[in-house]
Amino acid sequence: MFEDRLSGILLHPTSFPSPFGIGDLGKQAYTFLEWLTAAKQQLWQVLPLGPTGFGDSPYQCFSAFAGNPLLIDLEDLSARGYLDTFDLGVPPFPQERVDYGPVIQWKNARLRKAYERFKELGNSAEFERFCVEEHAWLDDYTLFMALKDVHGGRPWNEWEPALRDRDPAALAEMRTRLADEIRFHGFVQWLFFEQWYRLKTFANNRRIRVIGDIPIYVAMDSADAWAHRDLFLFDDQGRPQVVAGVPPDYFSPTGQLWGNPIYDWEKMAEDGYHWWVQRFQANLRLYDIIRIDHFRGFYNYWVVPGDAKTAQHGEWRDGPREHFFDAMIEAFGELPLIAEDLGEPEPGVYALRDHYGFPGMKVLQFAWASDARDPFLPHNYDKNFVVYTGTHDNDTTRGWYEKASEQERDYVRRYLRVDGSDIAWDFIRLAMMSTANLAVIPMQDAMNLGSDARMNTPAVAAGNWAWRYLPHQLTEGIQRGLAEMASLYGRAYIPPDERKTSQHAR
């Protein structure tokens, strides 16, 4: 599907430097993209960009369609006249990590002040146009968020029955009563998407393609689950009959209890998976390439009882498989998808992936626990893959190596003919020189950082998603190293008039 050899960086916007306690879509994002261009990289991968809920996880969002208000660039709002300069004076937030609680409170207060100024300045035709164009998801989302506010943040299935069950008269009454609050949430979404599309255009103009992430499931406490309850396996009080997770695995001996509601795939199929068509359509505007997180869930998925405390005891159920993807292909034609196919899936998962030509994933940190037949070793895979040194769910490569068994470290050193003193860049070189057409490097590995820079530890509820870098860490040395490898291993852009076809003597 992806014929060109490309490489790039995995870096979520929350990790950008910023004086406001969290990375955003402002000037440091543009600085990064300019740096990435000079490094001859053509991919930028981000995590889901939705409004985060439980545990600040981008994989547990209040909406599968909305943007994260925390990523809005406040300096842009000041330039528009929505905020005064003194509004940008900030408390001493830590610069190397996101302290989400205080940041959320402080930033939301500025967004509300910007909204009040926006109202004083008069209506915006662009805002009104956005509300009309995005009404299919925006109307439910803004009402959902306004209702959460008046319910003290409680999940929707704990609201009074008339609102929980979306009684039309009750919803109409609340739309009137909460009209200003609803409009505030729409204003915030307008700001996010305007800033994101401007940034994405900047990237695309520099031949950088953005890889985005679609988690297969939505959060239990989300506008999607509330507004489309018939598409999920809920009881009559909005409680999930079963929830998602994975059984015991590499990451956790008790499995991973995600808690997401499970789709009623038969119900979804009745209208040709219309909700999913809308979701793909929205994400194909946000990104150039989509990574489907937990791709195997379309083949088969693990369900546990809704009241389970761990994911140990559950069952596998069949997913929609080809029926689903045939519907998506019919709607969109060829889909620029990456299949996150990690773990130990059944062969049918790979057959489903290969049937549509979706590239799978290879993670170098997984390659050293067995022998030369290990499927994560570069000599065992072909071009149609994306190779990573590690992912957002792994330790940094330096941290992984420091904790790995001596058997694994010995295998790495012998395989690469290195002493392990620069293991992160040894892995970067291995990824770049591999046959995989796409190679993606977490920024933490490019910066040769240890375990304290890890982004997420699966099955651990707190302390994740917080890592940030400082401006001085985005060095010219790293830039030159990546540029050299991109050129050396055929991953740099070459203008058509400079491309030469080599002729071999016979």
C-alpha positions as CSV (number, residue, x, y, z in Angstrom):
1,M,0.0,0.0,0.0
2,F,2.9,2.4,0.8
3,E,5.4,1.9,-1.9
4,D,7.9,4.7,-1.0
5,R,10.4,4.3,1.8
6,L,9.6,6.9,4.4
7,S,10.6,7.6,8.0
8,G,9.5,9.9,10.8
9,I,8.9,10.6,14.4
10,L,6.3,9.6,16.9
11,L,5.5,12.6,19.1
12,H,2.2,13.6,20.6
13,P,1.4,17.4,20.7
14,T,1.1,17.4,24.5
15,S,4.9,16.7,24.6
16,F,5.8,20.0,22.9
17,P,7.5,22.7,25.0
18,S,5.2,25.5,26.1
19,P,5.0,27.9,29.0
20,F,1.3,26.9,29.6
21,G,1.9,23.5,31.3
22,I,1.2,21.3,28.2
23,G,2.3,21.2,24.6
24,D,-0.1,22.8,22.1
25,L,-0.6,23.5,18.4
26,G,1.3,26.8,18.6
27,K,4.8,27.9,17.6
28,Q,6.7,25.0,19.1
29,A,4.7,22.6,16.9
30,Y,5.8,24.6,13.8
31,T,9.4,24.6,15.1
32,F,9.2,20.9,15.4
33,L,7.9,20.5,11.8
34,E,10.7,22.7,10.4
35,W,13.2,20.6,12.4
36,L,11.6,17.4,11.0
37,T,11.9,18.8,7.5
38,A,15.6,19.5,7.9
39,A,16.0,16.0,9.3
40,K,14.6,14.7,6.0
41,Q,11.7,12.9,7.7
42,Q,8.4,12.6,6.0
43,L,6.2,11.2,8.7
44,W,4.8,12.6,11.9
45,Q,2.8,10.2,14.1
46,V,0.5,11.4,16.8
47,L,-1.8,9.7,19.4
48,P,-5.5,10.3,19.3
49,L,-6.3,14.0,19.4
50,G,-9.7,13.8,21.2
51,P,-10.8,15.4,24.5
52,T,-9.3,13.3,27.2
53,G,-11.3,11.9,30.1
54,F,-10.4,9.2,32.6
55,G,-6.7,9.1,33.4
56,D,-5.9,11.8,30.8
57,S,-5.6,9.0,28.3
58,P,-6.0,9.9,24.6
59,Y,-7.4,6.4,24.2
60,Q,-10.4,7.3,26.6
61,C,-11.9,10.4,25.0
62,F,-15.3,12.1,25.5
63,S,-15.8,11.9,21.7
64,A,-14.4,10.0,18.7
65,F,-14.9,13.1,16.6
66,A,-14.0,16.1,18.8
67,G,-10.6,17.7,19.4
68,N,-8.8,18.2,22.7
69,P,-9.3,21.7,24.1
70,L,-6.0,21.4,26.0
71,L,-4.1,21.5,22.7
72,I,-5.4,24.9,21.7
73,D,-2.7,27.6,21.3
74,L,-3.5,30.4,23.7
75,E,-1.1,32.8,22.0
76,D,-3.1,32.6,18.9
77,L,-6.2,33.5,20.9
78,S,-4.3,36.6,22.2
79,A,-3.4,37.6,18.7
80,R,-7.0,37.4,17.7
81,G,-8.0,39.7,20.5
82,Y,-9.8,37.0,22.5
83,L,-7.3,37.2,25.4
84,D,-5.2,40.0,26.9
85,T,-1.5,39.6,27.3
86,F,-1.8,39.4,31.1
87,D,-4.2,36.4,30.7
88,L,-1.1,34.4,29.5
89,G,0.7,34.9,32.8
90,V,1.0,31.3,34.1
91,P,1.7,29.6,37.4
92,P,5.0,27.8,37.7
93,F,3.9,24.7,35.9
94,P,6.6,21.9,35.5
95,Q,8.2,22.1,32.1
96,E,9.3,18.4,31.7
97,R,5.9,16.8,32.6
98,V,2.2,17.7,32.3
99,D,0.5,18.1,35.7
100,Y,-2.9,17.6,34.3
101,G,-5.1,18.7,37.2
102,P,-3.9,22.3,37.5
103,V,-3.3,22.6,33.8
104,I,-6.9,21.7,33.0
105,Q,-8.3,24.1,35.5
106,W,-6.1,27.0,34.4
107,K,-6.5,26.5,30.7
108,N,-10.2,26.0,30.8
109,A,-10.5,29.3,32.6
110,R,-8.7,31.0,29.7
111,L,-10.9,29.3,27.1
112,R,-14.0,30.5,28.9
113,K,-12.6,34.1,29.0
114,A,-11.8,33.9,25.3
115,Y,-15.4,32.8,24.7
116,E,-16.7,35.8,26.6
117,R,-14.5,38.2,24.5
118,F,-15.6,36.4,21.3
119,K,-19.2,37.1,22.2
120,E,-18.4,40.8,22.8
121,L,-16.7,41.1,19.4
122,G,-19.8,39.7,17.6
123,N,-20.6,36.6,15.6
124,S,-18.1,34.9,13.3
125,A,-19.3,33.6,9.9
126,E,-16.5,31.0,10.1
127,F,-17.7,29.7,13.4
128,E,-21.3,29.6,12.2
129,R,-20.2,27.7,9.1
130,F,-18.3,25.2,11.3
131,C,-21.3,24.5,13.4
132,V,-23.4,23.8,10.4
133,E,-20.8,21.6,8.6
134,E,-20.0,19.5,11.7
135,H,-23.5,19.3,13.2
136,A,-23.7,15.5,12.7
137,W,-21.4,15.0,15.7
138,L,-21.1,18.5,17.2
139,D,-24.7,18.9,18.3
140,D,-24.6,15.7,20.4
141,Y,-21.1,16.4,21.7
142,T,-21.7,20.0,22.9
143,L,-24.9,19.0,24.6
144,F,-23.2,16.0,26.2
145,M,-20.4,18.2,27.6
146,A,-22.8,20.8,28.8
147,L,-24.8,18.2,30.6
148,K,-21.6,16.7,32.2
149,D,-20.8,20.2,33.5
150,V,-24.2,20.5,35.3
151,H,-23.9,17.0,36.6
152,G,-20.6,17.6,38.2
153,G,-18.7,15.5,35.7
154,R,-20.6,12.3,36.4
155,P,-20.9,9.8,33.6
156,W,-24.0,9.9,31.5
157,N,-25.5,6.6,32.8
158,E,-25.7,8.2,36.2
159,W,-27.8,11.1,35.0
160,E,-31.6,11.2,35.7
161,P,-33.4,8.7,33.4
162,A,-34.9,11.2,31.1
163,L,-31.5,12.6,30.1
164,R,-29.7,9.3,30.3
165,D,-32.2,7.8,27.9
166,R,-32.4,10.9,25.7
167,D,-36.1,11.7,26.1
168,P,-36.7,14.3,23.3
169,A,-38.7,16.7,25.5
170,A,-36.0,16.6,28.2
171,L,-33.2,17.2,25.6
172,A,-35.1,20.1,24.1
173,E,-35.5,21.7,27.5
174,M,-31.8,21.4,28.3
175,R,-30.8,22.7,24.9
176,T,-32.7,25.9,25.7
177,R,-31.5,26.1,29.3
178,L,-27.9,25.4,28.5
179,A,-27.7,27.2,25.1
180,D,-24.7,29.4,26.1
181,E,-22.8,26.5,27.6
182,I,-23.4,24.4,24.5
183,R,-22.2,27.3,22.3
184,F,-19.0,27.6,24.4
185,H,-18.1,24.0,23.7
186,G,-18.8,24.5,20.0
187,F,-16.5,27.6,20.1
188,V,-13.7,25.5,21.6
189,Q,-14.1,22.9,18.9
190,W,-14.0,25.5,16.2
191,L,-10.7,26.9,17.6
192,F,-9.2,23.4,17.8
193,F,-10.0,22.4,14.3
194,E,-9.0,25.7,12.8
195,Q,-5.6,25.5,14.5
196,W,-5.1,21.8,13.7
197,Y,-5.9,22.1,10.0
198,R,-3.5,25.1,9.7
199,L,-0.8,23.0,11.3
200,K,-1.5,20.0,9.1
201,T,-1.4,22.1,6.0
202,F,2.0,23.4,7.1
203,A,3.2,19.8,7.5
204,N,1.8,18.7,4.2
205,N,3.4,21.6,2.4
206,R,6.7,20.3,3.6
207,R,6.0,16.8,2.3
208,I,5.3,15.5,5.8
209,R,2.4,13.1,6.1
210,V,0.6,12.9,9.5
211,I,-0.2,9.5,10.9
212,G,-3.1,9.5,13.3
213,D,-4.6,7.0,15.6
214,I,-8.1,5.5,15.7
215,P,-8.7,3.5,18.9
216,I,-11.1,0.7,17.9
217,Y,-13.3,1.4,20.9
218,V,-14.8,4.5,22.3
219,A,-14.9,5.5,26.0
220,M,-17.8,4.4,28.1
221,D,-18.3,8.0,29.2
222,S,-18.5,9.5,25.7
223,A,-20.9,11.4,23.6
224,D,-20.7,8.5,21.1
225,A,-21.9,5.9,23.6
226,W,-24.6,8.2,25.0
227,A,-26.0,9.4,21.6
228,H,-25.8,6.0,19.8
229,R,-26.6,3.7,22.7
230,D,-28.4,1.3,20.3
231,L,-25.0,0.6,18.6
232,F,-23.5,-0.9,21.8
233,L,-24.3,-3.8,24.2
234,F,-26.0,-1.8,27.0
235,D,-28.8,-2.9,29.3
236,D,-31.9,-0.7,29.7
237,Q,-30.2,1.5,32.3
238,G,-27.2,2.3,30.2
239,R,-24.9,-0.2,31.9
240,P,-22.5,-2.2,29.7
241,Q,-23.4,-5.9,29.6
242,V,-19.8,-6.7,28.6
243,V,-16.7,-4.5,28.3
244,A,-13.5,-4.6,26.3
245,G,-10.0,-5.7,27.2
246,V,-7.3,-8.2,26.4
247,P,-6.5,-11.4,28.3
248,P,-3.2,-11.9,30.3
249,D,-0.3,-11.0,28.1
250,Y,3.3,-9.6,28.0
251,F,2.1,-6.4,29.7
252,S,0.0,-7.8,32.5
253,P,-0.6,-11.2,34.2
254,T,-4.3,-10.3,34.8
255,G,-4.8,-8.9,31.3
256,Q,-5.8,-5.3,30.5
257,L,-9.3,-4.3,31.5
258,W,-10.1,-1.3,29.3
259,G,-13.7,-1.0,30.3
260,N,-14.9,0.3,26.9
261,P,-18.4,-0.7,25.8
262,I,-18.7,-3.4,23.1
263,Y,-20.2,-2.7,19.7
264,D,-23.4,-4.4,18.6
265,W,-21.8,-5.3,15.3
266,E,-25.0,-6.9,13.9
267,K,-26.9,-3.6,14.5
268,M,-24.1,-1.6,13.0
269,A,-24.2,-3.7,9.9
270,E,-27.9,-2.9,9.2
271,D,-27.1,0.6,7.8
272,G,-23.7,-0.3,6.3
273,Y,-21.7,0.7,9.4
274,H,-22.8,4.3,8.9
275,W,-21.3,5.5,12.2
276,W,-18.0,4.0,11.2
277,V,-18.1,5.6,7.8
278,Q,-18.6,9.0,9.5
279,R,-15.7,8.2,11.8
280,F,-13.3,7.3,9.0
281,Q,-14.5,10.3,7.0
282,A,-13.6,12.6,9.9
283,N,-10.3,11.0,10.6
284,L,-9.3,11.0,6.9
285,R,-9.6,14.8,7.1
286,L,-7.6,15.0,10.3
287,Y,-4.8,12.7,9.1
288,D,-3.1,11.5,6.0
289,I,-2.6,7.9,7.3
290,I,-4.6,6.2,10.0
291,R,-3.3,3.6,12.4
292,I,-6.1,1.4,13.7
293,D,-5.3,0.6,17.3
294,H,-6.2,-3.0,18.2
295,F,-6.9,-4.1,14.6
296,R,-7.4,-7.7,15.7
297,G,-10.7,-6.6,17.3
298,F,-12.2,-6.5,13.8
299,Y,-11.4,-10.2,13.5
300,N,-12.1,-11.3,17.1
301,Y,-12.3,-9.5,20.4
302,W,-12.1,-10.3,24.1
303,V,-15.1,-9.5,26.2
304,V,-15.5,-9.7,30.0
305,P,-18.6,-9.1,32.1
306,G,-19.5,-5.5,32.7
307,D,-18.8,-5.8,36.4
308,A,-15.5,-7.6,36.1
309,K,-12.5,-6.4,38.2
310,T,-9.8,-7.8,35.8
311,A,-9.7,-9.0,32.2
312,Q,-8.7,-12.6,33.2
313,H,-12.0,-14.3,32.7
314,G,-13.8,-13.6,29.4
315,E,-14.3,-15.0,26.0
316,W,-13.4,-14.4,22.4
317,R,-16.1,-13.3,20.0
318,D,-16.0,-13.0,16.2
319,G,-15.6,-9.5,14.8
320,P,-17.2,-8.2,11.5
321,R,-14.1,-9.1,9.4
322,E,-14.3,-8.7,5.7
323,H,-17.9,-7.5,5.8
324,F,-16.8,-4.4,7.6
325,F,-13.8,-3.6,5.5
326,D,-15.7,-4.3,2.2
327,A,-18.2,-1.6,3.3
328,M,-15.4,0.8,4.1
329,I,-13.7,0.2,0.7
330,E,-17.0,0.7,-1.0
331,A,-17.3,4.0,0.8
332,F,-13.8,5.3,0.4
333,G,-11.9,3.2,-2.1
334,E,-8.4,2.4,-1.0
335,L,-7.9,3.2,2.7
336,P,-4.5,4.5,3.9
337,L,-4.5,2.3,7.0
338,I,-1.9,0.8,9.3
339,A,-3.0,-2.3,11.2
340,E,-1.8,-2.4,14.8
341,D,-1.5,-6.2,14.9
342,L,0.7,-6.7,18.0
343,G,0.3,-9.3,20.6
344,E,-0.3,-13.0,19.7
345,P,-3.3,-12.9,17.3
346,E,-4.6,-15.8,15.5
347,P,-3.4,-16.3,11.9
348,G,-6.8,-15.1,10.7
349,V,-5.9,-11.6,11.9
350,Y,-2.9,-11.5,9.6
351,A,-4.9,-13.0,6.7
352,L,-7.5,-10.2,7.2
353,R,-4.7,-7.6,7.2
354,D,-3.0,-9.0,4.1
355,H,-6.3,-9.4,2.2
356,Y,-6.6,-5.6,2.1
357,G,-2.9,-4.9,1.8
358,F,-2.8,-3.0,5.1
359,P,0.8,-2.8,6.5
360,G,1.3,-4.3,10.0
361,M,3.6,-3.3,12.7
362,K,7.1,-4.5,13.8
363,V,8.6,-3.4,17.1
364,L,12.3,-4.0,17.5
365,Q,12.1,-4.2,21.3
366,F,10.1,-7.4,20.9
367,A,12.7,-9.2,18.7
368,W,15.2,-10.6,21.2
369,A,13.5,-13.1,23.5
370,S,13.6,-16.1,21.2
371,D,15.9,-17.0,18.2
372,A,16.6,-16.1,14.6
373,R,13.0,-17.1,13.6
374,D,11.5,-14.3,15.7
375,P,9.0,-12.4,13.4
376,F,10.2,-9.0,14.8
377,L,13.7,-9.5,13.6
378,P,14.2,-7.4,10.4
379,H,15.5,-10.3,8.3
380,N,12.1,-12.0,8.8
381,Y,9.7,-9.4,7.4
382,D,9.0,-7.8,4.0
383,K,8.3,-4.3,2.8
384,N,4.7,-3.9,3.8
385,F,5.3,-3.1,7.4
386,V,5.9,-0.1,9.7
387,V,8.9,-0.7,11.9
388,Y,9.2,1.0,15.3
389,T,12.0,1.0,17.8
390,G,9.2,1.1,20.4
391,T,5.7,2.5,20.8
392,H,3.9,4.8,23.2
393,D,3.1,1.7,25.3
394,N,6.7,0.5,25.6
395,D,9.6,1.8,27.7
396,T,12.1,3.9,25.9
397,T,14.7,1.8,24.1
398,R,17.4,2.8,26.5
399,G,15.1,2.0,29.4
400,W,14.2,-1.3,27.9
401,Y,17.8,-2.3,27.3
402,E,18.7,-1.4,30.9
403,K,16.0,-3.7,32.2
404,A,16.2,-6.5,29.6
405,S,17.6,-9.9,30.5
406,E,21.3,-10.5,29.9
407,Q,20.2,-13.1,27.3
408,E,18.3,-10.5,25.3
409,R,21.1,-7.9,25.6
410,D,23.6,-10.4,24.5
411,Y,21.5,-11.3,21.4
412,V,21.1,-7.6,20.6
413,R,24.9,-7.0,20.8
414,R,25.8,-10.0,18.7
415,Y,23.1,-9.3,16.1
416,L,24.1,-5.7,15.6
417,R,27.8,-6.1,16.4
418,V,27.7,-3.3,19.0
419,D,28.6,-2.9,22.6
420,G,25.2,-1.5,23.7
421,S,26.5,1.8,24.8
422,D,24.3,3.7,22.2
423,I,21.5,1.2,22.0
424,A,18.7,3.7,21.1
425,W,20.6,4.9,18.0
426,D,21.7,1.4,17.2
427,F,17.9,0.5,17.0
428,I,17.2,3.6,15.0
429,R,19.8,2.6,12.4
430,L,18.4,-0.9,12.4
431,A,14.9,0.4,11.8
432,M,16.0,2.8,9.1
433,M,18.0,0.2,7.2
434,S,15.3,-2.5,7.4
435,T,13.2,-3.6,4.4
436,A,10.1,-2.1,6.0
437,N,8.8,0.7,3.8
438,L,7.8,2.9,6.8
439,A,10.0,3.5,9.9
440,V,8.8,5.5,12.9
441,I,11.0,6.5,15.8
442,P,9.6,7.8,19.2
443,M,11.1,11.1,19.9
444,Q,12.4,9.8,23.3
445,D,14.6,7.3,21.4
446,A,15.9,10.0,19.1
447,M,16.8,12.0,22.2
448,N,18.3,8.8,23.8
449,L,16.2,9.2,27.0
450,G,15.7,6.7,29.8
451,S,12.6,5.2,31.5
452,D,11.6,8.5,33.1
453,A,10.6,9.7,29.6
454,R,8.2,6.7,29.0
455,M,4.8,7.9,27.7
456,N,2.5,5.1,29.0
457,T,2.6,2.0,31.1
458,P,-0.3,-0.3,30.2
459,A,-2.5,-1.5,33.0
460,V,-1.2,1.4,35.2
461,A,-4.0,3.9,35.7
462,A,-2.1,7.0,36.9
463,G,1.1,9.0,35.9
464,N,0.9,8.4,32.2
465,W,0.8,10.7,29.1
466,A,2.8,13.4,30.8
467,W,6.3,13.4,29.2
468,R,7.5,16.6,27.6
469,Y,10.8,17.8,26.1
470,L,12.5,21.1,26.6
471,P,13.5,23.3,23.6
472,H,17.2,22.7,23.9
473,Q,16.7,18.9,23.5
474,L,15.6,19.4,19.9
475,T,19.2,19.5,18.7
476,E,20.9,19.9,15.4
477,G,22.9,16.8,16.2
478,I,19.8,14.6,16.3
479,Q,18.6,16.3,13.2
480,R,21.8,15.6,11.3
481,G,21.8,12.0,12.4
482,L,18.3,11.4,11.2
483,A,19.0,13.2,7.9
484,E,22.0,11.1,7.3
485,M,20.2,7.9,7.9
486,A,17.2,8.9,5.8
487,S,19.6,9.6,2.9
488,L,21.8,6.6,3.4
489,Y,18.9,4.1,3.6
490,G,16.7,5.6,0.9
491,R,14.0,7.3,3.0
492,A,14.7,11.0,2.1
493,Y,12.7,12.8,-0.5
494,I,14.4,13.0,-3.9
495,P,12.9,15.4,-6.5
496,P,11.8,13.6,-9.7
497,D,14.4,15.4,-11.8
498,E,17.2,14.2,-9.5
499,R,16.2,10.6,-9.6
500,K,18.4,8.3,-11.7
501,T,17.9,4.8,-12.8
502,S,21.0,2.8,-12.4
503,Q,22.1,0.7,-15.3
504,H,24.0,-2.5,-14.5
505,A,26.4,-4.0,-17.0
506,R,25.5,-7.4,-18.2
